[in-house]
Amino acid sequence: MLGHQSSTKKNLTIARCENCHNKILWIDDEYIYPDIIAEDANEDMPDSVKQLYDEASLIYNKSPRAACALLRLAIDRLCNELGETDRDINKNIGELVKKGLPKTVQQALDVVRVVGNKAVHPGQIAFDVDDKNTATMLMRLLNIIVERMITGPKEIDSLYQGLPESVRNAIENRDK
């Protein structure tokens, strides 16, 4: 009788988290359960983008390539939310640059776009999208982009609107 025998032993380790007291499982040195969820999405992230971000954060540990592809789609949706609707994400980023998108944010968008494209079109770009660290980097960049493009301007506008009306009128008249 021919058969495959494995000399590798599989050790199941069950532990309890000191913070939340939930059970944690490992097989050998591989973390199995519960799923590791990445950093939360920026609270100002538009819902259409957040939905993709959240899905990517749930699967990045099991399928970094799928997470990277979802994050690339999230960038496409974010460009749409910021007013750019071309089917070409590269053109959308270019239009945002023309509207004053800071260079650092443009670079972050392009990193997510290029690495995400690698996940969608394997073999064209020399990034390893099968790496969990790449997926977490892209999630962090997406949060930074939302911070710079949505949260920061919203906070500044709120502070500006908090100025007395007479001061805001004087500023607006100065700028005419």
Disulfide bonds with the S-S distance in Angstrom:
none
